């Protein structure tokens, strides 16, 4: 026969009392594994996509090129800047002129000491020497400006290559070759970090008082028989007013990519009563 409703209620009450009076029973809080970082990688400048180096699912390294914007005009400008940077004829001319003026000034001063050169000639030679020094300085400054111009164009050219900011995996590619990227919609791809995972749990506030950032914890991952080691990374300083829970973020090392994003994870909270997950089933007797 089917158990009576009163008997079922009595069984449930006894189970609740057993849990409440057994402090060794620990409850679990459920969460989901997530990528440690999810980055929408954007182009730094506007332009047409000239090349894509990735597909969805590809593993990428830090600073690996993901896409190139059109670069023809900047490459031409870079070659012009390179030629200007390497042009040293003006510098060499100024150095030669200064050397000549320095020798002439020294000779006139020697002649002046022996009474064979006037003060006016020496003064004119000194002015010509100062002008030569200024010309050499100007030549050096112009070369430095050209060097900096070359560096500026080189950096600007590098900005037209979209690179991965992390080691991880490409989960979405939003552009095709030939599409125009604009500042209002610059995202090219999404890259996630999976060698480290993150799990966020909502834990009743009263059970977080003894938790500390950096403390190791054991998680139970769905489908795994053994608990895995993790670490508390962040405990929210605020309590959710509606649920009276605190968000606790745990980081889970995943160097061999054994665990995938989206797995259920369970955090066993010491002292928290286990919740009744199943109701007593009605039994039928013959």
Legacy VTK file of the C-alpha trace (Angstrom):
# vtk DataFile Version 3.0
C-alpha trace
ASCII
DATASET POLYDATA
POINTS 286 float
0.000 0.000 0.000
1.042 3.665 -0.476
2.512 5.426 2.569
0.130 7.968 4.106
0.922 11.708 3.765
1.283 12.011 7.543
3.891 9.227 7.605
5.859 10.872 4.772
5.880 14.210 6.622
7.108 12.487 9.762
9.963 10.829 7.860
10.997 14.154 6.322
10.946 15.866 9.732
13.135 13.148 11.220
15.649 13.547 8.392
15.821 17.307 8.901
16.358 16.880 12.646
19.092 14.321 12.007
20.942 16.749 9.777
20.546 19.680 12.166
21.906 17.674 15.100
24.883 16.277 13.179
27.451 19.102 12.836
29.813 16.836 10.901
27.471 16.798 7.898
28.599 19.419 5.390
26.512 20.974 2.681
27.676 21.674 -0.866
27.233 24.809 -2.906
27.022 24.440 -6.658
28.838 26.513 -9.263
30.151 26.214 -12.786
33.691 26.282 -14.112
34.439 29.283 -16.293
37.481 30.523 -18.228
39.765 32.447 -15.914
39.804 35.264 -18.431
37.566 35.974 -21.406
38.890 38.756 -23.627
37.218 40.352 -26.617
40.290 41.239 -28.660
39.856 44.533 -30.502
41.750 46.250 -33.295
43.585 49.348 -32.080
42.846 51.243 -35.303
40.230 51.260 -38.032
40.843 49.624 -41.393
40.098 46.714 -43.695
40.945 43.180 -42.540
43.727 42.090 -44.897
44.494 38.705 -43.311
43.094 36.375 -40.641
45.505 33.952 -38.985
43.051 32.072 -36.751
39.945 29.915 -36.743
37.496 29.090 -33.980
39.023 26.548 -31.598
42.654 27.421 -32.345
45.153 27.514 -29.497
47.095 30.776 -29.424
50.191 32.021 -27.629
50.710 35.368 -25.944
51.305 38.131 -28.536
50.504 35.814 -31.441
49.071 37.676 -34.478
45.353 37.047 -34.937
44.637 39.387 -37.852
46.233 42.133 -39.950
44.656 45.365 -41.113
45.687 46.825 -44.484
49.244 48.187 -44.190
50.392 49.264 -47.692
50.394 53.026 -47.095
52.167 52.761 -43.758
54.778 50.386 -45.177
55.605 52.947 -47.879
55.796 55.695 -45.252
58.081 53.500 -43.174
60.535 53.078 -46.062
60.619 56.842 -46.601
61.254 57.357 -42.888
63.969 54.693 -42.953
65.758 56.492 -45.798
65.576 59.779 -43.887
66.862 58.152 -40.716
69.833 56.595 -42.497
70.772 59.718 -44.510
73.943 61.040 -42.865
75.342 63.304 -45.599
74.232 66.521 -43.871
75.752 65.329 -40.604
79.057 64.437 -42.209
79.168 67.781 -44.043
78.548 69.653 -40.796
81.252 67.626 -39.025
83.759 68.363 -41.784
82.932 72.072 -41.778
83.323 72.241 -37.992
86.676 70.482 -38.182
87.859 72.980 -40.809
86.632 75.991 -38.814
88.261 74.645 -35.646
91.647 74.266 -37.353
91.403 77.742 -38.934
90.511 79.360 -35.605
93.447 77.646 -33.884
95.822 78.814 -36.632
94.604 82.437 -36.462
94.991 82.503 -32.694
98.542 81.236 -33.079
99.255 83.946 -35.655
97.663 86.563 -33.418
100.053 85.661 -30.611
102.947 86.276 -32.978
101.421 89.525 -34.254
100.564 88.228 -37.718
96.731 88.242 -37.388
94.339 90.963 -36.333
91.696 90.720 -33.635
89.021 91.224 -36.307
90.164 88.130 -38.216
90.179 86.062 -35.039
86.718 87.347 -34.064
85.323 86.481 -37.503
86.849 82.978 -37.247
85.270 82.509 -33.818
81.824 83.442 -35.178
82.234 81.055 -38.115
83.243 78.316 -35.651
80.128 78.952 -33.542
77.943 78.796 -36.662
79.555 75.473 -37.599
78.874 74.114 -34.102
75.201 75.168 -34.453
74.943 73.544 -37.895
76.332 70.271 -36.557
73.873 70.379 -33.668
71.017 71.079 -36.095
72.062 68.129 -38.265
72.077 65.828 -35.235
68.646 67.083 -34.109
67.197 66.538 -37.582
68.526 62.990 -37.632
67.013 62.329 -34.206
63.652 63.672 -35.382
63.818 61.387 -38.418
64.705 58.442 -36.185
61.725 59.162 -33.958
59.486 59.513 -37.009
60.646 56.081 -38.156
59.862 54.631 -34.710
56.428 56.302 -34.702
55.468 54.796 -38.062
56.909 51.441 -37.026
54.746 51.452 -33.881
51.718 52.577 -35.855
52.319 49.753 -38.310
52.547 47.269 -35.450
49.196 48.524 -34.114
47.609 47.321 -37.334
48.313 43.746 -36.312
45.767 42.367 -33.834
47.582 40.176 -31.293
46.442 37.829 -28.551
46.904 39.375 -25.083
47.016 35.934 -23.432
47.816 32.286 -24.002
44.535 30.514 -24.589
41.958 29.443 -27.136
39.912 31.269 -29.740
36.212 30.647 -29.121
34.737 33.196 -31.556
35.902 34.970 -34.717
33.701 37.903 -35.685
35.406 39.180 -38.853
36.202 38.030 -42.365
38.915 39.184 -44.741
37.745 42.350 -46.484
35.506 43.594 -43.670
36.032 47.101 -42.336
36.769 47.550 -38.644
35.587 50.802 -37.083
36.156 52.312 -33.598
32.494 51.751 -32.693
32.767 48.008 -33.452
36.436 46.993 -33.139
36.106 43.404 -31.817
37.829 40.828 -34.027
37.837 37.664 -31.876
37.283 36.303 -28.365
40.118 34.490 -26.612
39.749 32.594 -23.315
42.287 31.368 -20.775
41.655 27.730 -19.842
44.890 26.621 -18.146
43.363 28.266 -15.089
39.624 28.135 -14.410
37.367 30.169 -12.174
34.315 29.075 -10.196
32.019 31.529 -8.415
29.896 30.277 -5.535
27.097 32.020 -3.632
27.592 30.938 -0.028
25.394 31.882 2.936
27.030 34.853 4.626
27.258 33.223 8.057
29.524 30.480 6.672
32.036 32.827 5.053
33.311 34.432 8.256
36.162 31.929 8.635
37.081 31.883 4.932
40.202 33.713 3.818
41.647 34.703 0.484
44.464 32.375 -0.557
43.210 29.445 1.495
43.279 26.079 -0.330
39.969 24.277 -0.798
38.835 21.014 -2.350
36.203 21.025 -5.077
34.156 18.198 -6.443
33.883 18.345 -10.218
30.989 16.651 -11.926
32.125 13.373 -13.458
35.278 13.163 -11.304
35.602 10.683 -8.474
38.325 12.497 -6.536
38.213 16.073 -5.204
40.540 18.575 -6.859
42.680 21.238 -5.236
41.741 24.870 -5.720
42.265 28.184 -3.936
39.999 30.964 -2.723
40.867 33.983 -4.846
38.311 36.573 -3.788
35.571 36.971 -1.201
33.064 39.700 -1.973
32.941 42.434 0.677
29.166 42.777 0.279
26.219 40.524 1.031
23.412 40.005 -1.459
20.419 41.548 0.279
17.864 39.173 -1.238
19.616 35.837 -0.808
21.873 36.772 2.129
24.786 35.122 0.323
28.343 36.190 -0.416
30.064 35.594 -3.745
33.245 33.561 -3.275
35.500 33.176 -6.286
37.773 30.138 -6.466
40.567 29.567 -8.977
41.208 26.055 -10.220
44.574 25.188 -11.828
44.060 23.347 -15.110
47.506 23.055 -16.738
46.710 19.847 -18.623
43.252 21.150 -19.691
41.618 18.208 -17.966
38.569 20.209 -16.958
36.423 22.094 -19.431
34.541 25.300 -18.945
30.904 24.698 -18.039
31.376 21.713 -15.727
29.371 21.708 -12.518
31.569 22.179 -9.453
30.653 21.694 -5.813
32.206 23.496 -2.838
31.806 21.643 0.450
31.201 24.246 3.164
32.185 23.036 6.606
29.401 23.296 9.165
26.664 24.041 6.641
23.870 21.456 6.813
23.378 19.329 3.750
20.185 20.191 1.948
17.551 17.576 1.252
17.816 16.989 -2.455
15.275 14.216 -2.685
11.867 13.785 -1.112
10.980 10.402 0.441
9.465 8.247 -2.233
6.144 6.521 -1.767
6.499 2.777 -1.449
3.987 0.184 -2.563
3.524 -3.064 -0.653
1.967 -6.181 -1.985
LINES 1 287
286 0 1 2 3 4 5 6 7 8 9 10 11 12 13 14 15 16 17 18 19 20 21 22 23 24 25 26 27 28 29 30 31 32 33 34 35 36 37 38 39 40 41 42 43 44 45 46 47 48 49 50 51 52 53 54 55 56 57 58 59 60 61 62 63 64 65 66 67 68 69 70 71 72 73 74 75 76 77 78 79 80 81 82 83 84 85 86 87 88 89 90 91 92 93 94 95 96 97 98 99 100 101 102 103 104 105 106 107 108 109 110 111 112 113 114 115 116 117 118 119 120 121 122 123 124 125 126 127 128 129 130 131 132 133 134 135 136 137 138 139 140 141 142 143 144 145 146 147 148 149 150 151 152 153 154 155 156 157 158 159 160 161 162 163 164 165 166 167 168 169 170 171 172 173 174 175 176 177 178 179 180 181 182 183 184 185 186 187 188 189 190 191 192 193 194 195 196 197 198 199 200 201 202 203 204 205 206 207 208 209 210 211 212 213 214 215 216 217 218 219 220 221 222 223 224 225 226 227 228 229 230 231 232 233 234 235 236 237 238 239 240 241 242 243 244 245 246 247 248 249 250 251 252 253 254 255 256 257 258 259 260 261 262 263 264 265 266 267 268 269 270 271 272 273 274 275 276 277 278 279 280 281 282 283 284 285
